[in-house]
Amino acid sequence: MDVFGKVTDFITLVQESDYNLSMIYSQDPNTIYVILLIMLALLFGVLFTLNNIVKTKELLNLISEIKDTKELEEYNNKLNKIVLELPKRGFKPANNLNSLKEVILKNHLNLLKNKNIKEKIEQYKYLSNSYTSIFESMKKFNIKDGIKFYEKKSKDLLDIELFKELENYYKNTYFKKEDAVFVDSIVSYANSTANSSDIINPLFIQINRFDFGFNLELFKFIRALDKKKSERIFIECNKKMDNLLSNEYGKVSEVILFYMLKNGEEDKVYTYISTLKDSKHLQSLYYNLFAKKDDINLDLSFIKNETKINEKYKDYLDNQISLNWKDLNYVNHIIKSANVVQTLGHADYRIILERVEKLEKELLDNQTIQQVLEIAKRAETIAKEAKAIARSK
């Protein structure tokens, strides 16, 4: 029997049973199942169609609204939804997006104008990825103009637009401490590209324009760089700074040296000053740092340096030893330091050494006497305890 015949028989059965469902089911259950399945399929189809209509309308509204969005976060949220929904909603939304593509992009770039370079890097990467996804949707619906635009822009946003932003940043910044986090981001991004040197080399050239020896802000910037993120920039900048400090004729200002003293780099400062051979610069440092920072090791690093300058090292040493005569550790630290003998003169040094030895002997004698007294006290205590025990018996 054909389908039409089955339907006719089923209708006849319904009429004869006076629409009694239990009777219908008992006589023709299979047809009931088929009809239920058909009804469910129709219901699902209707719901799907309605949902698609609603979602398509929402997507069209998003596409219309995004071009006028004033906040970047809101813009990104809308773009996310567009990217996710576009391949599901047919030709019309994709075509609408294509017609507004230039305006939407322009709005996004305007929203980025006042962002810092770290934020711009993240936003350009995000936008490029989004445009790659939209490009796939344009291919799906064969919108040729959209295919060409989004394929090109997904690359140009990074290769041209972001590159210009990076170039503008490092050509117009002074590389202060707060810029370190931005340079970290630039180098990290550069390392993710095929030609990292196109970004890193000109960046270092710009940094290298500044005076490493006299620019305190640049020094703070260098020390604030993250080694893992900045890699080559970190290595090159610190290498240049360290070479300057280890160069016998390298000039590093007193403000940088003082900053280093306060931030755990004392040994580098002491070594730099003690080996510096540029007499004019050493003289300048002497006037600004010697005997002014309450740092005996800093002062001794000047004395250790044999470069001839106008100085009063001997007067300083005489004064320090006189004021701290009872502090044997301090005095010994001074007289055992490099070039102190030559500065004081052998005769004066011998006198000081003899006085130190005498003081050490007196101190030792006092310690011995103190030990004897303590032993005597303990013996007296023991004797008293023994006497008390004897009486108790």
C-alpha positions in Angstrom: 0.0 0.0 0.0 1.3 3.4 -0.9 1.7 6.3 1.6 -1.4 8.0 0.3 -3.4 4.9 1.0 -2.0 4.6 4.5 -2.9 8.2 5.2 -6.5 7.6 3.9 -6.9 4.5 6.0 -5.6 6.3 9.1 -8.1 9.2 8.6 -10.9 6.7 8.1 -9.9 5.0 11.4 -9.8 8.3 13.2 -13.3 9.1 12.0 -14.7 5.7 12.9 -13.2 5.7 16.4 -14.7 9.1 17.0 -11.2 10.5 17.7 -10.6 8.0 20.5 -6.9 8.0 20.8 -6.6 4.7 22.8 -8.7 2.9 20.1 -6.6 4.4 17.3 -3.4 3.5 19.0 -4.5 -0.1 19.6 -5.4 -0.6 15.9 -2.5 1.3 14.3 0.3 2.2 16.7 3.0 2.6 14.0 1.2 5.3 12.2 0.8 7.2 15.6 4.6 7.0 16.1 5.2 8.3 12.6 2.8 11.2 13.0 4.4 12.1 16.4 7.8 12.1 14.9 6.7 14.3 12.0 5.1 16.7 14.5 8.2 16.9 16.6 10.3 17.5 13.5 8.0 20.2 12.4 8.1 21.8 15.9 11.9 21.6 16.0 12.1 23.1 12.5 9.8 26.0 13.6 11.8 26.6 16.7 15.1 26.5 14.8 13.8 28.9 12.2 12.5 31.3 14.9 15.8 31.1 16.8 17.7 31.8 13.6 15.5 34.7 12.8 16.0 36.2 16.3 19.8 35.6 16.2 20.1 37.0 12.7 18.3 40.1 13.8 20.5 40.5 16.8 23.6 40.0 14.6 22.4 42.7 12.2 21.8 45.0 15.1 25.3 44.4 16.4 26.8 45.1 13.0 24.9 48.3 12.8 25.8 49.4 16.4 29.5 48.5 16.4 30.5 51.3 14.1 29.3 53.9 16.6 30.5 52.2 19.8 32.5 54.6 22.0 34.2 52.2 24.5 36.9 49.7 23.5 35.7 47.0 25.9 32.2 47.2 24.5 33.5 47.2 21.0 35.5 44.0 21.6 32.5 42.3 23.2 30.4 43.1 20.1 33.1 42.0 17.7 33.5 38.7 19.6 29.8 38.0 19.1 29.9 39.0 15.4 32.9 36.7 14.8 31.1 33.8 16.5 27.7 34.3 15.0 28.6 35.3 11.4 29.3 31.9 9.9 25.9 30.6 11.3 23.5 33.3 10.1 23.7 33.3 6.4 24.6 35.7 3.6 22.7 38.8 4.7 24.6 39.6 7.9 27.9 38.8 6.2 27.0 41.1 3.4 25.9 43.9 5.8 29.3 43.6 7.6 31.1 43.8 4.3 29.2 47.0 3.4 30.3 48.6 6.7 33.8 47.2 6.9 35.8 50.4 6.4 33.7 52.4 9.0 33.9 49.6 11.6 37.7 49.4 11.2 38.1 53.1 11.4 36.1 53.3 14.6 38.3 50.5 16.2 41.5 52.3 15.3 40.1 55.6 16.7 39.4 53.8 20.0 43.1 52.7 20.2 44.6 56.2 19.8 45.0 57.0 23.5 46.0 53.5 24.6 49.6 52.7 25.6 51.8 50.6 23.3 51.3 47.4 25.4 47.6 47.7 25.0 47.9 48.5 21.3 50.0 45.4 20.7 47.3 43.2 22.3 44.5 44.9 20.5 46.1 44.7 17.1 46.8 41.0 17.6 43.2 40.5 18.7 41.8 42.5 15.7 44.0 40.6 13.3 42.8 37.2 14.6 39.2 38.4 14.4 39.6 39.5 10.8 41.1 36.2 9.9 38.0 34.5 11.3 35.7 37.0 9.4 37.7 36.3 6.2 36.7 32.6 6.6 33.1 33.6 6.9 33.3 35.8 3.8 34.8 32.8 1.9 31.9 30.6 3.1 29.3 33.1 1.6 31.5 33.9 -1.4 31.5 37.6 -0.8 34.5 38.5 -3.0 35.0 42.1 -1.8 34.9 41.0 1.8 37.3 38.1 1.1 39.9 40.4 -0.3 39.5 43.1 2.4 39.6 40.8 5.4 42.4 38.7 4.1 44.6 41.7 3.4 43.7 43.6 6.6 44.3 40.6 8.9 48.0 40.9 7.8 48.3 44.6 7.3 47.1 45.3 10.8 50.2 43.7 12.2 52.7 44.2 9.4 51.9 47.8 8.6 49.6 49.5 11.2 51.1 48.0 14.4 54.6 48.4 13.0 54.0 52.1 12.6 52.7 52.3 16.1 55.8 50.6 17.4 58.1 52.9 15.4 56.2 56.0 16.6 56.6 54.8 20.2 60.3 54.1 20.3 61.2 57.2 18.2 59.3 59.5 20.7 60.0 58.0 24.1 62.8 58.8 26.5 63.1 55.3 27.9 62.4 55.9 31.6 61.8 53.3 34.2 58.1 53.1 33.5 58.9 52.4 29.8 60.5 49.1 30.7 57.2 47.2 30.7 56.4 48.6 27.3 59.7 47.6 25.8 59.2 44.1 27.4 56.0 43.9 25.4 57.5 45.1 22.2 60.3 42.6 22.3 58.0 39.8 23.3 55.8 40.6 20.3 58.8 41.0 18.0 60.0 37.5 19.0 56.7 36.1 17.9 57.1 37.4 14.3 59.1 36.0 11.4 61.6 38.9 11.3 62.1 40.1 14.9 65.2 42.1 13.9 63.0 44.5 11.9 61.6 45.7 15.2 64.4 45.0 17.7 67.3 46.5 15.8 65.8 50.0 15.3 64.5 49.9 18.8 68.0 49.4 20.2 69.4 52.1 17.9 66.9 54.5 19.5 67.9 53.5 23.0 71.6 53.8 22.0 71.1 57.4 21.2 71.0 58.3 24.9 74.0 58.7 27.2 74.3 55.5 29.2 76.8 57.1 31.6 74.9 60.2 32.6 71.2 59.5 32.1 69.8 58.2 35.4 66.3 57.6 34.0 67.9 55.4 31.2 69.8 53.5 33.9 66.6 52.9 35.9 65.0 51.7 32.6 67.8 49.3 31.9 67.7 47.8 35.4 63.9 47.5 35.2 63.8 45.4 32.0 62.7 41.8 32.3 65.4 39.5 31.1 62.9 36.8 29.9 60.7 39.2 28.1 63.2 41.7 26.7 65.9 39.2 25.9 68.2 40.9 23.4 67.4 44.5 24.5 68.0 43.5 28.1 71.3 41.8 27.2 72.6 44.6 25.0 71.7 47.4 27.3 73.1 45.8 30.4 76.2 44.7 28.5 76.8 48.3 27.4 76.3 49.6 30.9 78.5 47.0 32.5 81.2 47.6 29.9 81.1 51.3 30.7 81.5 50.6 34.4 84.4 48.2 33.8 86.2 50.6 31.4 89.1 52.5 33.1 88.2 55.6 31.1 84.4 55.1 31.1 82.4 58.0 32.5 79.5 57.3 34.8 77.9 60.2 36.7 77.7 60.5 40.4 73.9 60.4 40.4 74.0 56.9 38.7 76.7 55.7 41.1 74.8 57.0 44.1 71.6 55.2 42.8 73.6 52.0 42.5 74.9 52.4 46.0 71.4 52.6 47.3 70.1 49.7 45.2 72.5 46.8 46.0 75.2 47.5 43.5 77.9 48.8 45.9 80.6 46.4 44.7 80.4 47.6 41.1 80.7 51.2 42.3 83.7 50.5 44.5 85.4 48.6 41.6 84.6 51.4 39.1 86.0 54.2 41.3 89.1 52.2 42.4 90.1 51.5 38.8 89.1 54.8 37.0 92.0 56.4 35.2 90.3 59.5 33.9 91.7 62.0 36.4 89.2 64.8 35.5 86.2 62.5 36.0 87.7 61.0 39.1 88.2 64.5 40.5 84.6 65.3 39.8 83.4 62.2 41.6 85.8 63.0 44.5 84.1 66.3 45.0 80.6 64.8 44.9 81.0 61.5 46.6 84.2 61.3 48.8 83.5 61.5 52.5 79.9 62.5 51.9 77.9 59.3 52.0 78.9 57.7 55.3 80.3 54.8 53.4 83.9 53.9 54.4 84.2 51.3 51.6 83.3 54.0 49.0 85.9 56.3 50.5 88.5 53.6 50.6 87.8 52.8 46.9 88.9 56.4 46.1 92.1 55.9 48.2 92.8 52.6 46.5 92.9 54.4 43.1 96.4 55.6 42.3 95.3 58.1 39.7 96.6 61.5 40.7 94.0 64.1 41.7 93.7 67.0 44.1 92.7 65.1 47.3 93.0 65.1 51.1 93.1 61.4 51.7 95.6 61.5 54.5 93.6 64.1 56.5 90.5 62.0 56.0 92.3 58.8 57.2 93.8 60.5 60.2 90.4 61.9 61.2 88.6 58.6 60.8 91.2 56.7 62.9 91.2 59.4 65.6 87.4 59.5 65.8 87.0 55.7 65.9 90.2 54.7 67.8 88.4 52.4 70.2 86.7 50.5 67.3 89.5 48.0 66.5 87.5 46.3 63.7 86.9 49.6 62.0 90.5 50.8 62.3 91.9 47.4 61.2 89.6 47.5 58.2 91.0 50.9 57.2 94.7 50.2 57.7 94.5 46.9 55.9 92.9 48.4 52.8 94.8 49.0 49.6 97.0 52.1 49.3 96.4 53.2 52.9 100.1 52.6 53.8 101.3 54.8 51.0 98.7 57.4 51.8 99.5 57.6 55.5 103.2 57.2 55.0 105.2 54.4 56.5 106.2 56.3 59.7 102.6 57.2 60.6 101.4 53.8 59.6 103.9 52.2 61.9 102.8 54.4 64.8 99.1 53.6 64.2 99.9 49.9 63.8 101.8 49.9 67.1 98.9 51.6 68.8 96.5 49.1 67.4 98.7 46.2 68.6 99.0 47.7 72.0 95.2 48.2 72.2 94.6 44.6 71.1 97.0 43.4 73.8 95.2 45.5 76.4 91.9 44.2 75.2 93.3 40.6 75.4 94.7 41.3 78.9 91.3 42.7 80.0 89.6 39.6 78.6 92.0 37.4 80.5 91.5 39.3 83.8 87.8 39.1 83.3 88.0 35.4 82.7 90.1 35.0 85.9 87.5 37.0 87.9 84.7 34.9 86.6 86.5 31.7 87.6 87.1 33.2 91.0 83.5 34.0 91.4 82.5 30.5 90.4 85.0 29.0 92.8 83.6 31.2 95.6 80.1 30.1 94.8 81.1 26.5 94.8 82.9 26.9 98.2 79.8 28.5 99.7 77.6 25.7 98.4 80.0 23.1 99.9 80.0 24.9 103.3 76.2 25.0 103.3 76.1 21.3 102.6 78.6 20.5 105.4 76.5 22.5 107.9 73.3 20.7 107.0 74.9 17.4 107.9 
